[in-house]
Every structure is written in C-alpha cells, then in structure tokens.
Amino acid sequence: MFNKVAIITGAARGIGKGIAKQLVQDGYDVVIADYDLKTAQETAEELKSKGYKAIAVQGDVSDAQAHKDFVKAAVDNFGRLDTYVNNAGLCQVESIPNINKESLDKLFGTNVYGTVFGMQAAYEQFIKQDDGDKIRKIINASSISGHQAYDMLATYSATKFAIRAYTQAAAKEFAKDNITVNSYCPGIVLTPMYEQIEEEMSNITGAEIGEFLENFTETVTLKRPSTAKDVANFVSYLASDKSDYMTGQSVLIDGGIQFN
C-alpha cells in the first residue's frame, strides 16, 4: 500500500511547516516547496530524521513553472500526487493611500497567482493519473481577512477574498474529475509572518510590540491566538478521506473571531 503524496508550498516554516509535520503523521510523503531552499531542506531533514519521507524543492510560487517543477519532483520521487496545499503567502501592512503597484504586484503575485498556478499544476497531474473514482484534493490558504477586510491590511485582504473566489470556481469546474477544492481561513497564528505584521503595525501606529496581539486576542472567543498546529489539524481533515463530500468551502479556523 503506497503512501499518499502532498505538495505544500511555503512549507519551510510557520503554518506550512506545521501542515507538513501533520500530514506525514497522517501517512503522507511530502514535498516541502519554498523560496528559501536552505530552511526547506532543514525542515525536510527534520521529518526524515523521524522516519518520514520528505524532499525539499526551491521555487517562487508566483512563477507557473515553479509549480510544474514541484509536481515533477513529487512524481519523480514518490510516484504520484494526491493533495496540493497552496499555503505560501505574503502580508504587508499599509494604509490605502500608500498602496502602490510594487506592493500590489508582490502580494497578488504570491498569494493569488501562486494559488492559481498551483491549482493548474495540480489539476494537470491529477488528470494524468489513472485514479478511478479516488478523490484528489486541492487545499488553499485564505484567511479571516478573506471573509472581512481589515484596515491597514487592504491588499492582503483583497488577495484572500480572491482566493475564496478561485476556490469556489475551481470546486465547480473540477468536481467532474473527482477533485475537491477547499480553503482554510486562519485568524491570528503565532508564526514569523505574524511577527512581521506586529512589527509593521508598531512602526506605523507607534504601539508597543505585543500591544496589537494583546488587543486582538481579546476579540478571540477562546481567548488565545492559534498555533500552526491548530491550523494543521484542520488541514489534516481537508486532506483526508473524511472530507471527500466537502468542496468549494472556505472555513474559518480562528478560535471564534468571526461567525459566518
């Protein structure tokens, strides 16, 4: 019996690393795809030292060819592809009057183009495989900011709304091919990306480091920020057979910040 195979973009650290650590425990072989090859290799070696199968691949997700390379690495090393997790993302704190083409290109390039190109590469491979009625999975990273836009995070929010739209459209298009498409929508997750947001918020507003986190945590029903493990637990469900009848959904996993 072969293991399932997953590609996770942006998996060298943060939420992506948490997802990789969870999926190998679920029986997946994983491709750690990241722009930072050194850290990706460290993550892959960490998983391999525990007896799991993992490889690291470098690439810029805003480039469609990079996703094709990720898929080739998965097939060459593990023989197939079952799940593609479009996790890689960037955030930038800026007020609307200060938004420029450079920041738009950067965030839309990674967050939106990266998701679309990832879905295309996954779809192409899934169609090649003779999997019968087996359900294959595409899992995208949206956000609470994809359900409700936040001030100082307008462009980031716009990209996450776009990912929800692509998730819904792809779910409708790909259903006939036994491919489901869903997305996860985290809130505050204690990762290097959050540390960046905290620092940028502090620089702009003059607030002390930690003040933004403290104030935002008060809006969380469960009264704590989430960890990468919290998000990975839900992605584990989306990547499992238990979610085979679920598609086109963008689910909040935020400890109770928003209620939709």
C-alpha positions as a Markdown table, in Angstrom:
| # | Residue | x | y | z |
|---|---|---|---|---|
| 1 | Met | 0.0 | 0.0 | 0.0 |
| 2 | Phe | 1.6 | 3.3 | -1.1 |
| 3 | Asn | 1.5 | 6.5 | 0.9 |
| 4 | Lys | -0.4 | 9.5 | -0.3 |
| 5 | Val | 1.7 | 12.3 | -1.6 |
| 6 | Ala | 1.3 | 16.0 | -0.8 |
| 7 | Ile | 3.0 | 19.2 | -2.0 |
| 8 | Ile | 2.9 | 22.0 | 0.5 |
| 9 | Thr | 4.1 | 25.5 | -0.7 |
| 10 | Gly | 5.6 | 27.8 | 1.8 |
| 11 | Ala | 6.3 | 24.8 | 4.0 |
| 12 | Ala | 9.8 | 25.6 | 5.3 |
| 13 | Arg | 8.4 | 27.4 | 8.4 |
| 14 | Gly | 5.2 | 28.6 | 10.1 |
| 15 | Ile | 1.8 | 27.2 | 9.1 |
| 16 | Gly | 3.3 | 25.3 | 6.2 |
| 17 | Lys | 5.8 | 23.5 | 8.3 |
| 18 | Gly | 3.0 | 22.7 | 10.8 |
| 19 | Ile | 0.9 | 21.2 | 7.9 |
| 20 | Ala | 3.9 | 19.2 | 6.7 |
| 21 | Lys | 4.5 | 17.8 | 10.2 |
| 22 | Gln | 0.9 | 16.8 | 10.5 |
| 23 | Leu | 0.5 | 15.3 | 7.0 |
| 24 | Val | 3.5 | 13.0 | 7.4 |
| 25 | Gln | 1.9 | 11.7 | 10.6 |
| 26 | Asp | -1.3 | 11.1 | 8.6 |
| 27 | Gly | 0.7 | 8.8 | 6.2 |
| 28 | Tyr | 1.7 | 11.3 | 3.5 |
| 29 | Asp | 5.0 | 11.6 | 1.8 |
| 30 | Val | 5.6 | 15.4 | 1.4 |
| 31 | Val | 7.3 | 17.9 | -0.9 |
| 32 | Ile | 8.5 | 20.9 | 1.1 |
| 33 | Ala | 8.3 | 23.6 | -1.5 |
| 34 | Asp | 9.6 | 27.0 | -0.6 |
| 35 | Tyr | 11.5 | 30.0 | -1.8 |
| 36 | Asp | 14.1 | 29.5 | 1.0 |
| 37 | Leu | 15.8 | 26.3 | 0.0 |
| 38 | Lys | 18.1 | 26.1 | 3.0 |
| 39 | Thr | 15.3 | 26.2 | 5.5 |
| 40 | Ala | 13.1 | 23.9 | 3.4 |
| 41 | Gln | 16.0 | 21.4 | 3.4 |
| 42 | Glu | 16.3 | 21.7 | 7.2 |
| 43 | Thr | 12.5 | 21.0 | 7.5 |
| 44 | Ala | 12.7 | 18.0 | 5.2 |
| 45 | Glu | 15.7 | 16.6 | 7.1 |
| 46 | Glu | 13.9 | 17.1 | 10.4 |
| 47 | Leu | 11.0 | 15.0 | 9.1 |
| 48 | Lys | 13.3 | 12.4 | 7.6 |
| 49 | Ser | 15.1 | 12.0 | 10.9 |
| 50 | Lys | 11.8 | 10.9 | 12.4 |
| 51 | Gly | 11.3 | 8.2 | 9.7 |
| 52 | Tyr | 9.1 | 10.1 | 7.3 |
| 53 | Lys | 9.6 | 10.7 | 3.6 |
| 54 | Ala | 10.2 | 14.3 | 2.6 |
| 55 | Ile | 12.0 | 16.3 | 0.0 |
| 56 | Ala | 12.8 | 20.0 | -0.3 |
| 57 | Val | 12.3 | 21.9 | -3.6 |
| 58 | Gln | 13.0 | 25.6 | -4.2 |
| 59 | Gly | 10.8 | 27.8 | -6.3 |
| 60 | Asp | 8.9 | 31.1 | -6.5 |
| 61 | Val | 5.2 | 30.4 | -6.4 |
| 62 | Ser | 4.4 | 33.5 | -8.5 |
| 63 | Asp | 6.0 | 31.6 | -11.4 |
| 64 | Ala | 3.8 | 29.0 | -13.0 |
| 65 | Gln | 6.9 | 26.9 | -14.0 |
| 66 | Ala | 7.8 | 26.5 | -10.3 |
| 67 | His | 4.6 | 24.7 | -9.6 |
| 68 | Lys | 5.2 | 22.3 | -12.5 |
| 69 | Asp | 8.7 | 21.7 | -11.0 |
| 70 | Phe | 7.1 | 20.9 | -7.6 |
| 71 | Val | 4.8 | 18.4 | -9.3 |
| 72 | Lys | 7.7 | 16.8 | -11.2 |
| 73 | Ala | 9.7 | 16.4 | -8.0 |
| 74 | Ala | 6.7 | 14.7 | -6.3 |
| 75 | Val | 6.2 | 12.3 | -9.2 |
| 76 | Asp | 9.9 | 11.6 | -9.7 |
| 77 | Asn | 10.5 | 10.9 | -6.0 |
| 78 | Phe | 7.2 | 9.4 | -4.8 |
| 79 | Gly | 5.4 | 8.3 | -8.0 |
| 80 | Arg | 2.2 | 10.3 | -7.8 |
| 81 | Leu | 0.3 | 13.3 | -6.3 |
| 82 | Asp | -2.8 | 13.2 | -4.1 |
| 83 | Thr | -3.0 | 16.6 | -2.4 |
| 84 | Tyr | -1.7 | 20.1 | -3.3 |
| 85 | Val | -1.7 | 22.7 | -0.5 |
| 86 | Asn | -1.3 | 26.3 | -1.7 |
| 87 | Asn | -0.1 | 27.6 | 1.6 |
| 88 | Ala | 2.6 | 30.1 | 0.6 |
| 89 | Gly | 1.6 | 33.7 | 1.2 |
| 90 | Leu | 2.8 | 37.2 | 2.0 |
| 91 | Cys | 1.4 | 40.1 | 4.0 |
| 92 | Gln | 2.1 | 43.8 | 4.1 |
| 93 | Val | 0.8 | 46.4 | 6.4 |
| 94 | Glu | 0.0 | 49.7 | 4.7 |
| 95 | Ser | -2.8 | 52.3 | 4.6 |
| 96 | Ile | -4.8 | 52.6 | 1.4 |
| 97 | Pro | -3.3 | 56.0 | 0.4 |
| 98 | Asn | 0.2 | 54.4 | 0.4 |
| 99 | Ile | -0.6 | 51.3 | -1.7 |
| 100 | Asn | 1.5 | 51.2 | -4.9 |
| 101 | Lys | 2.0 | 49.0 | -7.8 |
| 102 | Glu | 5.0 | 47.3 | -6.2 |
| 103 | Ser | 3.1 | 46.1 | -3.2 |
| 104 | Leu | 0.1 | 45.1 | -5.3 |
| 105 | Asp | 2.3 | 43.0 | -7.6 |
| 106 | Lys | 4.1 | 41.4 | -4.7 |
| 107 | Leu | 1.1 | 40.3 | -2.7 |
| 108 | Phe | -1.1 | 39.4 | -5.7 |
| 109 | Gly | 1.8 | 37.6 | -7.3 |
| 110 | Thr | 2.5 | 35.3 | -4.3 |
| 111 | Asn | -1.0 | 35.0 | -2.8 |
| 112 | Val | -3.3 | 34.9 | -5.9 |
| 113 | Tyr | -1.1 | 34.0 | -8.9 |
| 114 | Gly | 0.6 | 31.4 | -6.7 |
| 115 | Thr | -2.7 | 29.8 | -5.8 |
| 116 | Val | -4.0 | 29.8 | -9.4 |
| 117 | Phe | -0.8 | 28.4 | -10.8 |
| 118 | Gly | -0.7 | 25.7 | -8.0 |
| 119 | Met | -4.3 | 24.7 | -8.8 |
| 120 | Gln | -3.4 | 24.4 | -12.5 |
| 121 | Ala | -0.3 | 22.3 | -11.9 |
| 122 | Ala | -2.2 | 20.0 | -9.5 |
| 123 | Tyr | -5.1 | 19.6 | -12.0 |
| 124 | Glu | -2.8 | 18.8 | -14.9 |
| 125 | Gln | -1.1 | 16.0 | -12.8 |
| 126 | Phe | -4.4 | 14.7 | -11.4 |
| 127 | Ile | -5.8 | 14.3 | -14.9 |
| 128 | Lys | -2.7 | 12.3 | -16.0 |
| 129 | Gln | -3.1 | 9.8 | -13.1 |
| 130 | Asp | -5.5 | 6.9 | -13.5 |
| 131 | Asp | -7.1 | 7.1 | -10.1 |
| 132 | Gly | -10.6 | 5.9 | -10.9 |
| 133 | Asp | -13.1 | 7.3 | -8.5 |
| 134 | Lys | -10.5 | 8.3 | -6.0 |
| 135 | Ile | -10.9 | 11.9 | -4.7 |
| 136 | Arg | -7.9 | 14.2 | -5.1 |
| 137 | Lys | -7.5 | 17.3 | -3.0 |
| 138 | Ile | -6.5 | 21.0 | -3.6 |
| 139 | Ile | -6.3 | 23.0 | -0.4 |
| 140 | Asn | -5.8 | 26.8 | -0.5 |
| 141 | Ala | -4.9 | 29.3 | 2.2 |
| 142 | Ser | -7.4 | 32.1 | 2.7 |
| 143 | Ser | -7.8 | 34.0 | 6.0 |
| 144 | Ile | -10.3 | 35.7 | 8.2 |
| 145 | Ser | -9.2 | 38.7 | 6.1 |
| 146 | Gly | -10.8 | 36.9 | 3.2 |
| 147 | His | -14.2 | 37.0 | 5.0 |
| 148 | Gln | -13.9 | 40.5 | 6.4 |
| 149 | Ala | -11.3 | 43.1 | 5.3 |
| 150 | Tyr | -9.1 | 44.7 | 7.9 |
| 151 | Asp | -7.8 | 48.3 | 8.0 |
| 152 | Met | -4.1 | 48.5 | 7.2 |
| 153 | Leu | -4.4 | 45.1 | 5.5 |
| 154 | Ala | -6.4 | 46.1 | 2.5 |
| 155 | Thr | -4.3 | 44.4 | -0.2 |
| 156 | Tyr | -3.7 | 41.3 | 1.9 |
| 157 | Ser | -7.5 | 41.1 | 2.5 |
| 158 | Ala | -8.2 | 41.5 | -1.2 |
| 159 | Thr | -5.9 | 38.7 | -2.1 |
| 160 | Lys | -7.6 | 36.4 | 0.4 |
| 161 | Phe | -11.0 | 37.3 | -0.9 |
| 162 | Ala | -9.7 | 36.4 | -4.4 |
| 163 | Ile | -8.6 | 33.0 | -3.1 |
| 164 | Arg | -12.0 | 32.3 | -1.8 |
| 165 | Ala | -13.5 | 33.1 | -5.3 |
| 166 | Tyr | -11.0 | 30.9 | -7.0 |
| 167 | Thr | -11.7 | 28.1 | -4.5 |
| 168 | Gln | -15.4 | 28.2 | -5.3 |
| 169 | Ala | -14.9 | 28.4 | -9.1 |
| 170 | Ala | -12.3 | 25.6 | -9.2 |
| 171 | Ala | -14.6 | 23.4 | -7.0 |
| 172 | Lys | -17.3 | 23.7 | -9.6 |
| 173 | Glu | -15.0 | 23.1 | -12.6 |
| 174 | Phe | -13.1 | 20.2 | -11.1 |
| 175 | Ala | -15.8 | 18.2 | -9.5 |
| 176 | Lys | -16.4 | 16.1 | -12.6 |
| 177 | Asp | -12.8 | 15.0 | -12.4 |
| 178 | Asn | -13.1 | 13.8 | -8.7 |
| 179 | Ile | -11.1 | 16.8 | -7.4 |
| 180 | Thr | -12.3 | 18.8 | -4.4 |
| 181 | Val | -11.1 | 22.3 | -3.7 |
| 182 | Asn | -11.4 | 23.9 | -0.2 |
| 183 | Ser | -9.6 | 26.6 | 1.7 |
| 184 | Tyr | -8.7 | 27.2 | 5.4 |
| 185 | Cys | -9.1 | 30.6 | 6.9 |
| 186 | Pro | -6.9 | 31.2 | 10.0 |
| 187 | Gly | -7.0 | 34.2 | 12.3 |
| 188 | Ile | -4.0 | 35.2 | 14.4 |
| 189 | Val | -1.4 | 32.5 | 14.2 |
| 190 | Leu | 1.9 | 32.8 | 16.1 |
| 191 | Thr | 4.3 | 32.5 | 13.2 |
| 192 | Pro | 7.1 | 34.6 | 11.7 |
| 193 | Met | 4.5 | 36.2 | 9.4 |
| 194 | Tyr | 2.6 | 37.4 | 12.4 |
| 195 | Glu | 5.8 | 38.8 | 14.0 |
| 196 | Gln | 6.3 | 40.8 | 10.8 |
| 197 | Ile | 2.7 | 42.2 | 11.0 |
| 198 | Glu | 3.2 | 43.1 | 14.7 |
| 199 | Glu | 6.4 | 44.9 | 13.9 |
| 200 | Glu | 5.0 | 46.8 | 10.9 |
| 201 | Met | 1.9 | 47.8 | 12.9 |
| 202 | Ser | 4.1 | 49.0 | 15.7 |
| 203 | Asn | 6.2 | 51.1 | 13.2 |
| 204 | Ile | 3.1 | 52.7 | 11.7 |
| 205 | Thr | 0.9 | 53.2 | 14.8 |
| 206 | Gly | 3.5 | 53.7 | 17.5 |
| 207 | Ala | 2.1 | 51.0 | 19.6 |
| 208 | Glu | 4.4 | 48.8 | 21.7 |
| 209 | Ile | 5.4 | 45.4 | 20.4 |
| 210 | Gly | 2.8 | 42.9 | 21.8 |
| 211 | Glu | 0.1 | 45.5 | 22.2 |
| 212 | Phe | -1.6 | 44.7 | 18.9 |
| 213 | Leu | -1.6 | 41.0 | 19.8 |
| 214 | Glu | -3.0 | 41.6 | 23.3 |
| 215 | Asn | -5.8 | 43.7 | 21.9 |
| 216 | Phe | -6.6 | 41.4 | 19.1 |
| 217 | Thr | -6.6 | 38.3 | 21.4 |
| 218 | Glu | -9.4 | 39.9 | 23.3 |
| 219 | Thr | -11.6 | 39.6 | 20.2 |
| 220 | Val | -11.0 | 35.8 | 20.1 |
| 221 | Thr | -13.8 | 33.8 | 21.8 |
| 222 | Leu | -11.3 | 31.2 | 23.0 |
| 223 | Lys | -9.0 | 34.0 | 24.3 |
| 224 | Arg | -5.8 | 32.8 | 22.8 |
| 225 | Pro | -4.1 | 33.2 | 19.4 |
| 226 | Ser | -3.8 | 30.0 | 17.4 |
| 227 | Thr | -0.7 | 27.9 | 16.6 |
| 228 | Ala | 0.4 | 26.3 | 13.4 |
| 229 | Lys | -0.8 | 23.0 | 14.9 |
| 230 | Asp | -4.3 | 24.3 | 15.3 |
| 231 | Val | -4.5 | 25.1 | 11.6 |
| 232 | Ala | -2.7 | 21.9 | 10.6 |
| 233 | Asn | -5.3 | 19.8 | 12.4 |
| 234 | Phe | -8.0 | 21.2 | 10.2 |
| 235 | Val | -5.9 | 20.8 | 7.0 |
| 236 | Ser | -5.4 | 17.2 | 8.1 |
| 237 | Tyr | -9.2 | 16.8 | 7.8 |
| 238 | Leu | -9.3 | 18.5 | 4.4 |
| 239 | Ala | -6.6 | 16.2 | 3.2 |
| 240 | Ser | -8.3 | 13.1 | 4.5 |
| 241 | Asp | -11.0 | 10.8 | 3.1 |
| 242 | Lys | -13.3 | 12.2 | 5.7 |
| 243 | Ser | -13.7 | 15.4 | 3.7 |
| 244 | Asp | -14.5 | 13.8 | 0.4 |
| 245 | Tyr | -18.0 | 15.2 | 0.3 |
| 246 | Met | -16.9 | 18.7 | 1.0 |
| 247 | Thr | -15.9 | 21.2 | -1.7 |
| 248 | Gly | -15.9 | 24.9 | -2.5 |
| 249 | Gln | -15.7 | 25.9 | 1.2 |
| 250 | Ser | -13.5 | 28.4 | 2.9 |
| 251 | Val | -13.7 | 27.6 | 6.6 |
| 252 | Leu | -12.8 | 29.9 | 9.5 |
| 253 | Ile | -10.4 | 28.3 | 11.9 |
| 254 | Asp | -9.8 | 31.3 | 14.1 |
| 255 | Gly | -10.8 | 30.4 | 17.7 |
| 256 | Gly | -14.1 | 32.4 | 17.3 |
| 257 | Ile | -13.2 | 35.9 | 15.9 |
| 258 | Gln | -15.8 | 35.9 | 13.1 |
| 259 | Phe | -19.1 | 34.0 | 12.9 |
| 260 | Asn | -20.4 | 33.4 | 9.4 |
